[in-house]
C-alpha cells in the first residue's frame, strides 16, 4: 500500500481524508501547514507516494499559484491532488494547464471520487 501525505489546515477536512486513506488500506501522513508539508515531502523515510494538498494555507505564499508550483516541483513525478474551496480564475487555469496535477478536489468532495483517485494514483485502477 501507499504512503499518502495530506496537507490541509482544516482539522475536519484533514481528519476526514486521513480516515478515508486508512479505510482504503493506505498509510496517511499529515501536515497542517506548508512548512511541515515541505519537510515531509522532502524526506525519503518514509517516502510519500501521493500528495494531497489544500491550495490555500495560512503560511503559504500570498499567491496560491506559487504554492502549486512549489508542490509540483517537490512532487517530482509523484501523483499530486489539490484541494480548493474557492479557487481564483488564475489558479484554475494553472491547475487545468498542468500535467503534473492529477486532479482537483472541490470542497465538499465525495468518498467514491477519493477512492477512485487513490486507486489511480497508486496504480490499483
C-alpha positions in Angstrom: 0.0 0.0 0.0 1.0 3.6 -0.4 2.1 6.5 1.9 -0.3 9.4 1.4 0.6 12.9 2.6 -2.4 15.2 3.3 -1.6 18.9 3.7 -4.5 20.9 5.0 -5.0 23.4 7.8 -8.7 22.5 8.3 -8.8 19.8 11.0 -12.1 18.4 9.8 -11.0 18.0 6.2 -7.6 16.6 7.1 -9.1 14.1 9.6 -11.8 13.1 7.1 -9.2 12.4 4.4 -6.9 10.6 6.8 -9.8 8.3 7.8 -10.6 7.6 4.1 -6.9 6.9 3.3 -6.7 4.4 6.1 -10.0 2.9 5.2 -8.6 2.2 1.7 -5.6 0.4 3.3 -3.0 3.2 2.7 -0.9 4.9 5.4 -1.9 8.5 6.0 0.6 11.2 7.0 -0.4 14.8 7.6 0.8 18.3 7.8 -1.3 21.3 8.8 0.8 23.9 7.1 3.2 24.4 4.2 6.3 24.2 6.4 5.5 20.8 7.8 4.4 19.6 4.3 7.7 20.7 2.8 9.6 18.7 5.4 7.5 15.5 4.9 7.7 15.7 1.1 11.4 16.1 1.2 12.1 13.2 3.4 12.5 9.7 2.0 12.0 7.7 5.1 9.1 7.0 4.6 8.7 8.3 1.1 5.4 9.9 0.4 3.9 8.2 -2.7 0.9 10.5 -3.2 0.5 14.2 -2.1 -2.9 15.7 -1.4 -2.7 19.4 -0.6 -5.1 22.3 0.0 -4.4 25.3 -2.2 -4.7 28.0 0.4 -2.7 27.5 3.6 -2.1 30.2 6.3 1.7 30.0 5.9 1.6 29.6 2.1 2.8 32.2 -0.4 0.4 35.1 -0.9 -0.3 33.9 -4.4 -1.6 30.3 -4.3 -0.2 29.8 -7.8 3.3 29.9 -6.2 2.4 27.2 -3.7 1.0 25.0 -6.5 4.2 25.5 -8.5 6.3 24.6 -5.4 4.2 21.4 -4.9 4.6 20.4 -8.5 8.4 20.7 -8.2 8.5 18.9 -4.9 6.3 16.1 -6.0 8.8 15.3 -8.7 6.6 12.9 -10.7 4.5 11.6 -7.8 0.8 11.9 -8.1 -0.4 15.3 -6.8 -4.0 16.1 -5.9 -5.0 19.6 -4.9 -8.0 20.7 -2.8 -9.7 24.0 -3.2 -12.8 25.6 -1.6 -12.7 28.7 -3.8 -10.1 28.9 -6.5 -9.4 32.1 -8.4 -9.7 32.0 -12.2 -5.9 32.3 -12.5 -5.4 29.3 -10.2 -8.0 27.2 -12.1 -6.0 28.0 -15.3 -2.7 27.0 -13.7 -4.2 23.7 -12.4 -6.0 22.8 -15.6 -2.9 23.5 -17.7 -0.7 21.3 -15.6 0.1 17.7 -16.5 1.7 17.3 -13.0 -1.6 17.7 -11.2 -3.6 14.5 -11.3 -6.9 16.0 -10.0 -8.5 18.9 -8.2 -11.0 18.3 -5.4 -13.5 21.0 -4.8 -14.9 21.0 -1.3 -17.1 19.3 -0.4 -16.0 16.1 -2.2 -17.4 12.6 -2.3 -16.0 9.4 -0.8 -16.3 7.4 -4.1 -14.3 10.1 -6.0 -11.5 9.9 -3.5 -11.4 6.1 -3.6 -11.1 6.2 -7.4 -8.4 8.8 -7.3 -6.3 6.9 -4.8 -6.7 3.7 -6.8 -5.4 5.5 -9.9 -2.6 7.3 -8.0 -1.3 4.1 -6.5 -1.6 2.0 -9.7 -4.5 -0.1 -8.4 -7.0 1.0 -11.0 
